[in-house]
């Protein structure tokens, strides 16, 4: 197994840029920057696409411009065009059930109430893709979730989320190679040291 497509989930436009819901975009932007690549608008894929070489593999980065609730349309169109299997996709998204500063890798599973994942699973008719879940913490009350994810974190929280993104960037080559266990070990070690 090799990852050929990394998708960051988020909402397009300046108004949403700094929101917690956009950590998937933050990750992809950081990854493109790190590997000296630039995102270009690709209307046929309903999003912005960059190409990077990770672990000697050409990997596509995608930021859907469909808004979170319709992310699947963008992911399906690029996967179909490049004949990428569902299990060759890594989706990076914000995760309420993980504390800020932590990240977890997961294969398959449900959507956990995340609208971007819910739509992706529905459109692909398949949930067997990899996920990199970036913790943003939980507001503590279900009724506050929408407001919480659609707001920017405060300065100290932002720094903690940045740590999780940094740690995740350090293990992205292992993930791409399919060495998930060693990626998880590295992630946990970094978090303990941090």
URSULGI-V604092 format. One record per residue. N is the residue number from 1. PSI is psi in radians with two decimals (999 if undefined). OMEGA is omega in whole degrees, -180 to 180 (none if undefined). Layout:
n->N psi->PSI omega->OMEGA
n->N psi->PSI omega->OMEGA
This chain:
n->1 psi->2.27 omega->175
n->2 psi->2.45 omega->177
n->3 psi->2.23 omega->-180
n->4 psi->-0.24 omega->-179
n->5 psi->2.18 omega->175
n->6 psi->2.14 omega->-178
n->7 psi->2.20 omega->172
n->8 psi->2.24 omega->178
n->9 psi->2.49 omega->179
n->10 psi->-3.08 omega->175
n->11 psi->2.39 omega->-178
n->12 psi->2.77 omega->173
n->13 psi->2.68 omega->-176
n->14 psi->-0.59 omega->-177
n->15 psi->-0.48 omega->-175
n->16 psi->-0.23 omega->-170
n->17 psi->-0.79 omega->-173
n->18 psi->0.00 omega->-176
n->19 psi->2.65 omega->177
n->20 psi->-0.59 omega->-178
n->21 psi->-0.23 omega->-174
n->22 psi->0.27 omega->-178
n->23 psi->-0.48 omega->176
n->24 psi->-0.72 omega->176
n->25 psi->-0.76 omega->-179
n->26 psi->-0.76 omega->-179
n->27 psi->-0.85 omega->-178
n->28 psi->-0.66 omega->177
n->29 psi->-0.76 omega->-180
n->30 psi->-0.68 omega->-179
n->31 psi->-0.79 omega->178
n->32 psi->-0.74 omega->-180
n->33 psi->-0.79 omega->-179
n->34 psi->-0.65 omega->-178
n->35 psi->0.36 omega->174
n->36 psi->0.99 omega->177
n->37 psi->2.80 omega->-177
n->38 psi->2.43 omega->177
n->39 psi->2.41 omega->176
n->40 psi->2.49 omega->177
n->41 psi->2.26 omega->178
n->42 psi->1.65 omega->-174
n->43 psi->-0.52 omega->-179
n->44 psi->-0.32 omega->177
n->45 psi->0.14 omega->178
n->46 psi->0.78 omega->-180
n->47 psi->-2.94 omega->176
n->48 psi->2.41 omega->-174
n->49 psi->2.44 omega->172
n->50 psi->2.75 omega->178
n->51 psi->2.32 omega->178
n->52 psi->2.78 omega->174
n->53 psi->1.97 omega->-178
n->54 psi->2.25 omega->178
n->55 psi->0.78 omega->180
n->56 psi->0.47 omega->178
n->57 psi->2.36 omega->174
n->58 psi->2.08 omega->-176
n->59 psi->2.36 omega->176
n->60 psi->2.43 omega->173
n->61 psi->2.37 omega->-177
n->62 psi->2.30 omega->169
n->63 psi->1.80 omega->-179
n->64 psi->2.48 omega->177
n->65 psi->0.43 omega->-175
n->66 psi->0.02 omega->-167
n->67 psi->2.66 omega->-172
n->68 psi->-0.81 omega->-172
n->69 psi->-0.16 omega->180
n->70 psi->0.47 omega->-177
n->71 psi->-0.60 omega->-175
n->72 psi->-0.62 omega->-179
n->73 psi->-0.77 omega->-179
n->74 psi->-0.80 omega->-178
n->75 psi->-0.75 omega->-180
n->76 psi->-0.73 omega->-175
n->77 psi->-0.73 omega->-179
n->78 psi->-0.65 omega->180
n->79 psi->-0.69 omega->-179
n->80 psi->-0.78 omega->-177
n->81 psi->-0.77 omega->-177
n->82 psi->0.12 omega->180
n->83 psi->0.91 omega->179
n->84 psi->2.21 omega->179
n->85 psi->2.72 omega->-179
n->86 psi->-0.68 omega->-178
n->87 psi->0.14 omega->174
n->88 psi->0.22 omega->-178
n->89 psi->2.35 omega->172
n->90 psi->2.16 omega->178
n->91 psi->2.20 omega->-179
n->92 psi->2.18 omega->-176
n->93 psi->2.85 omega->176
n->94 psi->2.54 omega->-177
n->95 psi->2.02 omega->-179
n->96 psi->-0.53 omega->-174
n->97 psi->0.13 omega->177
n->98 psi->2.35 omega->-180
n->99 psi->2.63 omega->175
n->100 psi->2.45 omega->179
n->101 psi->-0.14 omega->-180
n->102 psi->2.66 omega->177
n->103 psi->2.63 omega->180
n->104 psi->2.59 omega->177
n->105 psi->2.45 omega->-178
n->106 psi->2.57 omega->174
n->107 psi->2.29 omega->177
n->108 psi->-2.91 omega->-179
n->109 psi->-3.14 omega->-178
n->110 psi->-2.90 omega->-178
n->111 psi->-0.22 omega->177
n->112 psi->0.48 omega->179
n->113 psi->0.00 omega->-180
n->114 psi->2.06 omega->-174
n->115 psi->-0.58 omega->178
n->116 psi->-0.76 omega->178
n->117 psi->-0.71 omega->-179
n->118 psi->-0.83 omega->-179
n->119 psi->-0.68 omega->180
n->120 psi->-0.81 omega->179
n->121 psi->-0.70 omega->-179
n->122 psi->-0.84 omega->-177
n->123 psi->-0.75 omega->180
n->124 psi->-0.29 omega->-175
n->125 psi->0.69 omega->-174
n->126 psi->2.40 omega->179
n->127 psi->0.12 omega->-174
n->128 psi->0.99 omega->173
n->129 psi->2.88 omega->179
n->130 psi->2.62 omega->177
n->131 psi->2.40 omega->169
n->132 psi->1.92 omega->-172
n->133 psi->1.98 omega->-179
n->134 psi->2.03 omega->-176
n->135 psi->2.34 omega->174
n->136 psi->0.01 omega->-178
n->137 psi->3.09 omega->-176
n->138 psi->2.44 omega->180
n->139 psi->-0.16 omega->177
n->140 psi->-0.25 omega->-178
n->141 psi->2.21 omega->-176
n->142 psi->-0.63 omega->-177
n->143 psi->-0.26 omega->-178
n->144 psi->-0.04 omega->-173
n->145 psi->-0.86 omega->-177
n->146 psi->-0.84 omega->180
n->147 psi->-0.70 omega->-177
n->148 psi->-0.87 omega->-176
n->149 psi->-0.44 omega->-179
n->150 psi->0.53 omega->173
n->151 psi->2.75 omega->180
n->152 psi->2.51 omega->175
n->153 psi->2.73 omega->175
n->154 psi->3.05 omega->-171
n->155 psi->-0.84 omega->-176
n->156 psi->-0.64 omega->178
n->157 psi->-0.69 omega->179
n->158 psi->-0.75 omega->180
n->159 psi->-0.67 omega->180
n->160 psi->-0.73 omega->177
n->161 psi->-0.70 omega->178
n->162 psi->-0.67 omega->177
n->163 psi->-0.77 omega->180
n->164 psi->-0.69 omega->179
n->165 psi->-0.75 omega->179
n->166 psi->-0.82 omega->178
n->167 psi->-0.66 omega->-180
n->168 psi->-0.66 omega->178
n->169 psi->-0.58 omega->180
n->170 psi->-0.40 omega->-176
n->171 psi->0.10 omega->-174
n->172 psi->-0.58 omega->180
n->173 psi->-0.67 omega->177
n->174 psi->-0.73 omega->-180
n->175 psi->-0.82 omega->-178
n->176 psi->-0.68 omega->179
n->177 psi->-0.18 omega->-180
n->178 psi->0.19 omega->179
n->179 psi->1.18 omega->-172
n->180 psi->-0.70 omega->-178
n->181 psi->-0.77 omega->180
n->182 psi->-0.58 omega->176
n->183 psi->-0.77 omega->180
n->184 psi->-0.76 omega->179
n->185 psi->-0.81 omega->180
n->186 psi->-0.74 omega->-179
n->187 psi->-0.83 omega->-179
n->188 psi->-0.69 omega->180
n->189 psi->-0.79 omega->180
n->190 psi->-0.73 omega->-178
n->191 psi->-0.67 omega->179
n->192 psi->-0.70 omega->-179
n->193 psi->-0.60 omega->-177
n->194 psi->999 omega->none
